[in-house]
């Protein structure tokens, strides 16, 4: 494992000049990928569960035994990493090609993504296919957001690049403005998490407000405003009830909650994931988002080694 556990340089300022080489950028994206995939794989055990009846695993903080298989969240994030490694930015055509090449229905892709893949495989260009849903508006599902933390990690020293590349990544599958805004919000949260990793005292409200500053108007932005204004005493179940827990799989009702949870527990990877699964809903996706963000604060040492060991090994194709 030592070959990929390259620790990004942490000697730079929290604001700008964070990374100077593609190697450093990729190391940080890989860190986010590891956190995302672990969260996804563990969260998949509890997907669409009810928060009113938590399992003994959650109550007692006992990880499930056996191998944890990752879902479509990780499978698509692998394509993000591969495109960033090859191109240094989100090349939309290359990303679309990678999504189609590595599509594996057994990973649990949603109905919309399955339909999108079929349309592209039948000859429709990805741009037309992405906009062919919901009367030409495109999807506002949370699929664009679930894989976006890697973009925030890769461009952590350039928030304008974060926004433009997150938008580009989402447009390939989720052309609706809210689907795009969900990806932008997650990528921004990942960047800001890394930028402020050495500032444990920053209040959650202030952290989320930094995300909001760069978000276009819309329901995702309003949800983040609502998240920023939740009282400090808010419980995870109350946050999920107010913000949504991804049960409807929309960006609007997934991303604000995930960012709130990641912000509240950003210095404790393990607890952030357990808190998310305890809220129920689309837990593989909320945990993927949260894991991709919080890993940038926790570092490799903050991700439990036994969780990394339990997660199904990642394939080699994105890294070579």
C-alpha positions, -999 to +999 in steps of 0.1 A: +000+000+000+029+024+006+030+031-032-002+051-030-001+064+005+018+095-005+010+122+020+003+156+004+025+184+016+009+200+046+035+228+051+018+253+028-006+281+038-043+272+042-051+298+016-035+292-018-002+277-029-014+243-015+000+221-043+025+228-070+028+196-090+004+172-107+018+145-084+007+163-053-027+170-069-032+134-077-021+123-042-048+144-027-074+132-052-064+096-043-068+104-006-103+116-013-110+086-035-100+062-006-122+080+018-151+081-007-148+044-015-146+033+021-177+054+030-195+041-001-187+005+006-197+007+043-228+029+036-240+004+011-248-021+039-274+004+052-288+019+020-324+031+022-326+020+058-348+037+084-332+061+109-360+052+134-347+016+138-309+016+137-292-018+135-270-032+162-240-024+139-248+013+141-258+014+177-226-005+188-203+009+161-195-026+149-184-027+112-200-055+092-178-086+086-166-098+053-156-078+022-173-045+016-182-042-021-182-007-035-211+006-056-216+028-086-205+058-065-170+046-064-170+031-099-178+065-114-153+083-091-126+060-105-133+075-139-130+110-124-096+100-111-085+084-143-095+115-164-077+139-140-046+117-141-046+116-179-057+151-188-052+173-157-088+186-160-123+172-166-123+163-202-160+156-207-157+134-238-130+113-220-152+111-189-182+100-208-162+073-226-148+061-193-182+059-177-195+038-206-164+016-208-164+008-171-202+006-166-211-024-145-248-027-138-241-050-108-227-020-090-262-007-083-266+021-108-299+039-106-326+037-132-317+071-147-281+062-152-290+028-167-312+046-192-285+071-200-260+044-207-284+026-230-291+058-250-254+065-254-247+029-264-274+033-290-255+062-306-268+093-289-241+118-279-237+121-242-246+158-243-279+150-259-285+120-238-279+139-205-304+165-215-330+141-228-345+135-193-374+153-176-385+173-207-351+183-217-340+197-183-318+168-174-315+149-141-312+166-107-302+134-090-273+131-065-251+111-089-230+141-100-224+150-064-214+116-051-182+116-071-172+153-070-150+154-039-120+142-060-123+174-081-123+195-050-092+177-038-073+179-071-080+217-075-079+225-038-058+257-043-081+271-071-118+274-063-126+288-097-112+256-112-131+236-087-164+251-098-158+248-136-145+213-134-172+201-110-198+216-134-182+198-164-181+165-145-218+167-136-230+178-171-220+145-186-248+127-167-268+153-147-276+184-169-302+199-146-289+230-127-295+214-093-277+182-103-247+204-114-250+226-082-249+195-061-215+185-076-202+220-073-212+222-036-195+189-027-163+198-046-161+232-029-166+215+005-138+191-002-115+220-012-124+241+018-120+211+041-084+207+029-077+244+031-089+246+067-076+212+079-052+229+104-080+252+118-101+229+140-118+259+156-136+271+125-174+269+133-195+247+110-216+277+101-186+296+089-174+266+070-206+261+051-209+298+044-176+295+025-192+269+003-223+290-002-203+320-013-194+302-045-227+284-052-251+295-079-286+303-067-310+274-064-324+248-041-290+232-033-277+266-023-308+273-002-304+239+014-268+247+023-280+280+038-305+261+059-277+237+070-255+266+080-283+280+102-291+248+121-285+252+158-254+237+172-276+213+193-291+198+162-290+160+162-283+139+131-319+127+129-331+163+131-307+174+104-318+146+082-355+154+087-349+191+079-324+188+051-332+153+037-310+122+038-310+113+001-340+091+003-354+107-029-319+106-044-321+143-054-291+166-051-313+191-033-322+166-005-288+149-003-260+174-006-269+199+022-272+171+047-240+154+036-220+187+038-235+195+072-225+161+086-191+163+071-186+197+086-198+187+120-175+157+122-147+166+099-120+158+124-133+122+130-137+102+098-151+071+116-177+090+136-187+111+105-196+079+086-214+063+115-235+095+120-244+094+084-255+058+083-275+064+115-296+089+096-308+063+071-317+071+035-293+069+005-264+060+028-239+047+002-241+081-014-241+103+017-212+083+031-193+085-002-197+123-002-188+126+035-159+102+032-145+120+003-146+153+022-135+142+057-106+122+045-090+154+033-089+165+070-083+132+086-056+120+062-048+083+057-041+078+094-076+089+101-093+063+080-095+030+101-071+006+085-095-023+091-121-004+071-096+000+042-088-037+045-125-047+044-133-025+014-131-044-019-097-037-035-099-009-061-092-020-097-059-011-114-072+006-145-076+042-132-040+043-119-020+030-149 
